Amino acid sequence: MNRPDRIGVGSAFGSCGELLQGVTAGDDRDFLVTLPIRQGSVVVFEPDATAGGIDVDPPHKSKSRALAELMLARSGALGGGRLRIMSDLAEGKGLASSTADLVATARAVADAAGRRIEATEIEDLLRGIEPSDGVMYPGPVAFYHREVRLLTRLRTLPRLTVVLADEGGQLDTVEFNRRDKPFTDADKREYTRLLSGLTDAVARRDHRGIGEIATRSALMNSVLRERPHLDVALAGARGMDALGVVIAHSGTTTGILLADDDPDYEGKLAEAQRISADYATAVSVHRSWRPGPPDWPAAVAR
């Protein structure tokens, strides 16, 4: 990496919880499958050779500062600069906000040096910082989040909408991932089957299959922490014939999953919002991200 001499810009999308999260059979490796959404983070890095460090706005984004410092130290670049982080993602909700910030930061610092950084290099950088979602890859992936390592890439998701209900508060992802998971060998074998089934369902663009597996994952993971509104969301989804539910496994949100090509899409969207509003502190609507470059020209311009 050459010494940065221009303003760099990078971005990354978030993930609306996970379509699946569990532990593989045989090797006991924790994994998740991302549900990429259009919201995310944009980072601008302005190098300053005279600065003695990295100034971050907002200042509490200490992980992004640490990553930028690590990249500059590895490159031999002198001085520091200013990081400006802009994000659509609420923190502590399980939307991959921290990982999106870090991936966008890595891309911005690399862009300032006139180069494009690969996903595998970003994995290497993030591995020493925190467990991470796989949002450094475009589209959905199965990802070893504790190891910060790709398991496999999936085909493009069909057009999906998630009506997301936030139960309130925040969850520390790092602390959550330190907990032991009381999954049995039978559970791990089921998770392995679910991953295979989800990979096939995405490839076939099988909306129902995707929804059933996301719902099963939500139910199996409810042993890890209390999910006070999961039954309500699930009953509502079944009552309106939605695809199912999706949760932020290490977050505070539960979503009702809809197919964008459903003939009664507008009616179901309104009903899902009504059901969610009955118990949530906030309700938001997210749509699955479309394939394309990892940066968002429109977001950067804004």
C-alpha positions as CSV (number, residue, x, y, z in Angstrom):
1,M,0.0,0.0,0.0
2,N,1.4,3.4,-1.0
3,R,1.3,6.4,1.2
4,P,-2.3,7.8,0.9
5,D,-2.4,11.2,-0.8
6,R,-6.1,11.7,-1.8
7,I,-9.5,11.5,-0.1
8,G,-10.7,7.9,0.0
9,V,-14.3,6.7,0.0
10,G,-15.7,3.3,0.9
11,S,-19.0,1.7,1.7
12,A,-20.6,-1.5,2.8
13,F,-24.2,-2.8,3.2
14,G,-25.7,-4.1,6.4
15,S,-27.5,-7.4,7.1
16,C,-31.1,-7.6,8.4
17,G,-30.3,-10.3,11.0
18,E,-29.4,-13.7,9.6
19,L,-31.3,-16.2,7.5
20,L,-29.6,-18.9,9.4
21,Q,-27.1,-19.1,12.3
22,G,-25.8,-22.2,14.0
23,V,-23.0,-24.7,14.5
24,T,-21.8,-27.2,11.9
25,A,-21.8,-30.9,12.7
26,G,-18.4,-32.7,13.0
27,D,-16.1,-29.6,13.4
28,D,-18.3,-27.5,15.7
29,R,-17.7,-24.2,13.8
30,D,-20.1,-21.3,14.3
31,F,-21.6,-19.9,11.1
32,L,-24.2,-17.5,9.9
33,V,-25.9,-16.7,6.6
34,T,-26.3,-13.0,5.9
35,L,-29.4,-11.3,4.6
36,P,-27.9,-8.2,2.9
37,I,-30.0,-5.1,2.8
38,R,-29.8,-1.7,1.1
39,Q,-28.9,0.3,4.2
40,G,-25.3,0.4,5.3
41,S,-22.3,2.6,6.0
42,V,-20.3,5.1,4.0
43,V,-16.8,6.2,5.2
44,V,-14.7,9.1,3.9
45,F,-11.0,9.1,4.8
46,E,-9.1,12.4,4.4
47,P,-5.3,11.7,4.9
48,D,-3.2,14.3,6.7
49,A,0.6,13.6,6.8
50,T,1.0,16.1,9.6
51,A,-1.5,14.5,11.9
52,G,-0.3,12.4,14.8
53,G,-3.2,9.9,14.6
54,I,-6.7,9.3,13.3
55,D,-9.6,11.7,14.1
56,V,-12.9,9.9,13.9
57,D,-16.4,11.4,13.5
58,P,-18.4,10.3,15.4
59,P,-15.8,9.8,18.0
60,H,-17.2,6.7,19.6
61,K,-16.3,4.6,16.5
62,S,-13.1,3.4,18.1
63,K,-13.0,0.1,16.2
64,S,-12.8,2.0,12.9
65,R,-10.0,4.2,14.3
66,A,-8.1,1.1,15.3
67,L,-8.5,-0.5,11.9
68,A,-7.4,2.7,10.0
69,E,-4.3,2.9,12.3
70,L,-3.5,-0.8,11.7
71,M,-3.7,-0.3,7.9
72,L,-1.5,2.8,8.0
73,A,1.0,1.0,10.2
74,R,1.1,-2.0,7.9
75,S,1.6,0.2,4.9
76,G,4.4,2.3,6.4
77,A,2.4,5.5,5.7
78,L,3.2,8.4,7.9
79,G,0.8,10.6,9.8
80,G,-2.9,10.0,10.1
81,G,-6.0,11.7,9.0
82,R,-9.8,12.1,9.5
83,L,-12.5,9.4,9.2
84,R,-16.0,10.5,8.7
85,I,-18.5,7.6,9.2
86,M,-22.1,7.9,8.0
87,S,-24.4,5.0,8.6
88,D,-28.1,4.1,8.1
89,L,-27.8,1.2,10.6
90,A,-28.9,1.4,14.2
91,E,-26.2,0.1,16.6
92,G,-26.5,-2.9,18.9
93,K,-29.6,-4.2,17.0
94,G,-27.9,-7.1,15.0
95,L,-27.9,-5.3,11.6
96,A,-24.1,-5.7,11.1
97,S,-23.6,-2.0,11.9
98,S,-20.1,-2.5,13.3
99,T,-18.9,-4.8,10.5
100,A,-20.3,-2.4,7.9
101,D,-18.4,0.5,9.5
102,L,-15.2,-1.5,9.5
103,V,-15.5,-2.8,5.9
104,A,-16.3,0.7,4.7
105,T,-13.3,2.1,6.6
106,A,-11.0,-0.5,5.1
107,R,-12.2,0.4,1.6
108,A,-11.9,4.1,2.3
109,V,-8.3,3.9,3.5
110,A,-7.4,1.6,0.6
111,D,-9.1,4.0,-1.8
112,A,-7.0,6.9,-0.5
113,A,-3.9,4.8,-1.5
114,G,-5.3,4.3,-5.0
115,R,-6.1,0.6,-4.7
116,R,-9.0,-1.7,-4.2
117,I,-8.9,-4.0,-1.2
118,E,-10.1,-7.6,-1.5
119,A,-12.5,-9.3,0.8
120,T,-9.9,-11.8,2.0
121,E,-7.6,-9.0,3.1
122,I,-10.5,-7.3,5.0
123,E,-11.2,-10.6,6.8
124,D,-7.5,-10.7,7.9
125,L,-7.7,-7.1,9.2
126,L,-11.0,-7.7,11.1
127,R,-10.0,-11.0,12.6
128,G,-8.1,-9.3,15.4
129,I,-10.8,-6.8,16.1
130,E,-14.1,-8.6,16.6
131,P,-16.4,-11.4,15.4
132,S,-17.8,-10.1,12.1
133,D,-20.6,-10.7,9.6
134,G,-19.7,-11.5,6.0
135,V,-20.8,-8.1,4.5
136,M,-17.4,-7.6,2.9
137,Y,-18.7,-10.0,0.2
138,P,-21.5,-8.9,-2.2
139,G,-24.7,-10.8,-1.9
140,P,-25.5,-13.5,0.7
141,V,-22.8,-15.7,2.2
142,A,-22.4,-18.4,4.7
143,F,-19.7,-17.1,7.0
144,Y,-17.7,-18.3,10.0
145,H,-18.3,-15.2,12.0
146,R,-16.2,-16.0,15.1
147,E,-13.3,-16.9,12.8
148,V,-14.0,-14.1,10.3
149,R,-13.6,-16.4,7.4
150,L,-15.8,-17.2,4.4
151,L,-17.6,-20.6,4.4
152,T,-19.3,-20.3,1.0
153,R,-21.1,-17.8,-1.3
154,L,-24.7,-18.3,-2.1
155,R,-26.6,-17.3,-5.3
156,T,-28.5,-14.0,-5.5
157,L,-31.5,-13.7,-3.2
158,P,-34.9,-13.3,-4.7
159,R,-36.6,-9.9,-3.9
160,L,-37.5,-10.0,-0.3
161,T,-38.8,-7.5,2.3
162,V,-38.4,-7.6,6.0
163,V,-40.7,-5.7,8.3
164,L,-38.4,-5.4,11.3
165,A,-39.6,-4.9,14.9
166,D,-37.1,-3.7,17.5
167,E,-37.7,-4.9,21.0
168,G,-35.6,-2.1,22.5
169,G,-32.2,-1.9,24.1
170,Q,-28.9,-3.0,22.7
171,L,-26.9,-6.2,22.6
172,D,-23.1,-6.4,22.8
173,T,-22.2,-8.7,19.8
174,V,-18.7,-9.4,21.1
175,E,-20.0,-10.5,24.5
176,F,-22.8,-12.5,23.0
177,N,-20.4,-14.5,20.8
178,R,-18.3,-15.5,23.9
179,R,-21.2,-17.5,25.3
180,D,-21.3,-21.2,25.1
181,K,-24.1,-22.6,22.9
182,P,-26.1,-25.5,24.4
183,F,-26.7,-27.2,21.0
184,T,-26.7,-31.0,20.9
185,D,-25.1,-33.1,18.2
186,A,-28.6,-33.6,16.8
187,D,-29.0,-29.8,16.6
188,K,-25.7,-29.4,14.8
189,R,-26.6,-32.1,12.3
190,E,-29.9,-30.2,11.7
191,Y,-28.0,-26.9,11.2
192,T,-25.8,-28.6,8.6
193,R,-28.9,-29.9,6.8
194,L,-30.5,-26.4,7.0
195,L,-27.5,-24.8,5.5
196,S,-27.6,-27.2,2.6
197,G,-31.3,-26.7,2.2
198,L,-30.9,-22.9,2.3
199,T,-28.2,-23.0,-0.3
200,D,-30.5,-25.0,-2.6
201,A,-33.6,-22.8,-1.9
202,V,-31.7,-19.6,-2.7
203,A,-30.4,-21.1,-6.0
204,R,-33.9,-22.1,-6.9
205,R,-35.3,-18.7,-5.8
206,D,-37.7,-20.7,-3.5
207,H,-39.2,-18.0,-1.4
208,R,-41.1,-20.4,0.8
209,G,-38.1,-22.6,1.4
210,I,-36.0,-19.6,2.5
211,G,-38.7,-18.4,4.8
212,E,-39.2,-21.9,6.4
213,I,-35.4,-22.2,7.1
214,A,-35.1,-18.7,8.5
215,T,-38.1,-19.4,10.8
216,R,-36.6,-22.7,12.0
217,S,-33.3,-21.0,12.7
218,A,-35.1,-18.3,14.8
219,L,-36.9,-21.0,16.8
220,M,-33.8,-23.1,17.4
221,N,-31.8,-20.0,18.5
222,S,-34.4,-18.9,21.0
223,V,-32.7,-21.1,23.6
224,L,-29.7,-18.6,23.6
225,R,-31.7,-15.6,24.8
226,E,-35.2,-14.6,25.6
227,R,-37.3,-13.7,22.6
228,P,-40.4,-12.2,24.2
229,H,-42.2,-11.3,20.9
230,L,-41.1,-14.2,18.6
231,D,-44.4,-16.1,19.1
232,V,-46.4,-13.0,18.3
233,A,-44.4,-12.3,15.1
234,L,-44.6,-16.0,14.1
235,A,-48.4,-16.1,14.6
236,G,-48.8,-12.9,12.6
237,A,-46.7,-14.2,9.8
238,R,-48.7,-17.5,9.6
239,G,-52.0,-15.6,9.9
240,M,-51.2,-13.5,6.8
241,D,-49.4,-16.3,4.9
242,A,-46.1,-14.5,5.0
243,L,-42.9,-16.4,4.2
244,G,-41.9,-16.6,7.9
245,V,-39.8,-14.7,10.4
246,V,-36.2,-13.7,10.5
247,I,-34.3,-12.6,13.6
248,A,-31.1,-10.8,14.5
249,H,-29.6,-13.8,16.4
250,S,-27.2,-11.5,18.3
251,G,-29.4,-8.5,18.2
252,T,-32.8,-7.1,19.4
253,T,-34.9,-7.3,16.3
254,T,-37.5,-9.8,14.9
255,G,-38.8,-9.4,11.4
256,I,-41.7,-10.7,9.3
257,L,-40.4,-11.9,5.9
258,L,-42.4,-11.1,2.7
259,A,-41.9,-11.9,-1.0
260,D,-41.9,-8.7,-3.1
261,D,-43.8,-10.5,-5.9
262,D,-46.6,-11.6,-3.6
263,P,-49.9,-10.6,-5.3
264,D,-51.1,-9.1,-1.9
265,Y,-47.7,-7.5,-1.1
266,E,-49.1,-4.1,-0.1
267,G,-51.8,-5.6,2.1
268,K,-49.3,-7.9,3.8
269,L,-46.8,-5.1,4.2
270,A,-49.3,-2.9,6.0
271,E,-50.5,-5.9,8.2
272,A,-46.9,-6.8,9.2
273,Q,-46.3,-3.2,10.2
274,R,-49.5,-3.1,12.2
275,I,-48.6,-6.3,14.1
276,S,-45.0,-5.2,14.7
277,A,-46.1,-1.8,16.0
278,D,-48.2,-3.5,18.7
279,Y,-45.1,-4.5,20.6
280,A,-42.0,-2.9,19.1
281,T,-40.2,0.3,20.2
282,A,-39.6,1.0,16.5
283,V,-40.6,-0.6,13.2
284,S,-38.6,-0.3,10.0
285,V,-38.8,-1.8,6.5
286,H,-35.8,-3.3,4.7
287,R,-35.4,-4.8,1.3
288,S,-32.8,-7.3,0.1
289,W,-29.8,-5.8,-1.5
290,R,-29.3,-6.2,-5.3
291,P,-26.1,-7.5,-6.9
292,G,-23.6,-4.9,-8.0
293,P,-20.4,-3.2,-7.0
294,P,-19.6,-3.1,-3.3
295,D,-19.7,0.7,-3.2
296,W,-22.9,2.8,-3.6
297,P,-22.4,5.8,-5.9
298,A,-25.7,7.3,-5.0
299,A,-25.0,7.0,-1.3
300,V,-21.6,8.5,-1.6
301,A,-22.9,11.4,-3.7
302,R,-25.6,12.1,-1.0
